[in-house]
Amino acid sequence: MEIVITGSYEDMSAAAAQAVARLLNAKPDAVLGLAAGEAAAGMYGELARLHREQPLDFSQVTTFNLTEYVHLAARDRQSDHFFMQENFFRHVNIPPQNINIPSGTTDNYRAFCAWYEQRIAQCGGIDLLVVGLGDDGHIGFNEPVSSLGSRTRLKTLESQVVRDSARLFDRPQEAPAYAITMGVGTILDARQILLLASGAAKAGAVAAVVEGPVTSMVTASALQMHPCVTVLLDDPAAGKLKLRGYYQWVQQNKPGAPRA
């Protein structure tokens, strides 16, 4: 893992956007894995700015989102579909037919999940996957004790996750208890992974993911087994890292390091 500690959420978002931009400049038809949520929202805003001003071209890009809530339609404001459209897709030039998001309203979840895995494979796999981090260290909706080899599937959400999402609904009892999520194994298949985390509330989870054991109790800890992961943190999210000084030393000295 490469641990990059930035001063602020804005700095973290800019660094994430630059990583995506570097990939697209090298491979215009890249396949991106994307996450909805606050951690990635700033990155999407920065990518939209780069598209307007440089311009950064997305016309050959294909995307796959990690998750979607069950029983939410694309038009529902709480859905990942709606979030992605409002925060990213309507601001850039990704062809609509190249956008893939799990369906929360399919009639056959098992068949849809199998198709989603097949579709990723047909597109050549994910070049760069951007993920956020749950307060308990989960990625996607791979809740604690999820299999570290799991694939895209229907998942029952942990009760705290349901309570947290209830604030987004006019009637809290309507908060979904189920979601479709890429599995941990699906995530680990990506060629590169960016993990984004911001705020002091994530500091404990970040420490567990980066410096704790690999365990299904903290599903994001499986990223330790991936050869190309960058963990982008703002200052508060890095607050409980025991080796924080070392990570910052590496950042400072990396430009002068010998070429591998």
WOTAGI-V484811 format. One record per run of one state. SS is the DSSP state (hx for helix, st for strand, lp for the rest). FROM is the first residue (numbers start at 0). TO is the last residue. Records with the same first field share a line. If there is no record, write none. Layout:
SS: FROM-TO / FROM-TO
This chain:
lp: 0-0 / 5-7 / 26-29 / 34-36 / 53-60 / 65-65 / 69-78 / 87-87 / 91-94 / 100-107 / 122-126 / 131-137 / 139-140 / 142-151 / 156-157 / 166-170 / 174-176 / 181-182 / 188-190 / 197-198 / 211-213 / 215-216 / 225-227 / 233-234 / 238-242 / 256-259
st: 1-4 / 30-33 / 61-64 / 66-68 / 98-99 / 127-130 / 138-138 / 141-141 / 152-155 / 177-180 / 191-196 / 214-214 / 217-217 / 228-232
hx: 8-25 / 37-52 / 79-86 / 88-90 / 95-97 / 108-121 / 158-165 / 171-173 / 183-187 / 199-210 / 218-224 / 235-237 / 243-255
